[in-house]
């Protein structure tokens, strides 16, 4: 068994995890599982030392291509997450303005303001 195979297997698990449909409800569990897989892959990668066999080099080149796909899919996932966070923040702000519409209104009708302090 060569040293790159566990990394390849974990990378393929990450790829299949990202290829499934990720809904807003399942996103948190998917991100947690992704973190676990990435941490375990990182531990295997730290143990790798050169020299590499020809088979390991071949698998390594394939891993680089798969990793590029994974990065693109993760960027899409996190862009969706950021968008949803912005929407929640905007919704929260609009709800607050609905419950207290005069919070930010500054009117000076009928009252005297001393401009000197």
Buried (B, 14 or more C-beta within 10 A) or exposed (E): EEBBEBBBEBBEBBBEBBEEEBEEEEBEEBBEEBEEBBEBBEEBBEEEEEEBEEEBEEBBEEBEEBBEBBEEBBEEBEEEBEEEEEEEEEEEEEEEEEEEEEEEEEEEEEEEEEEEE
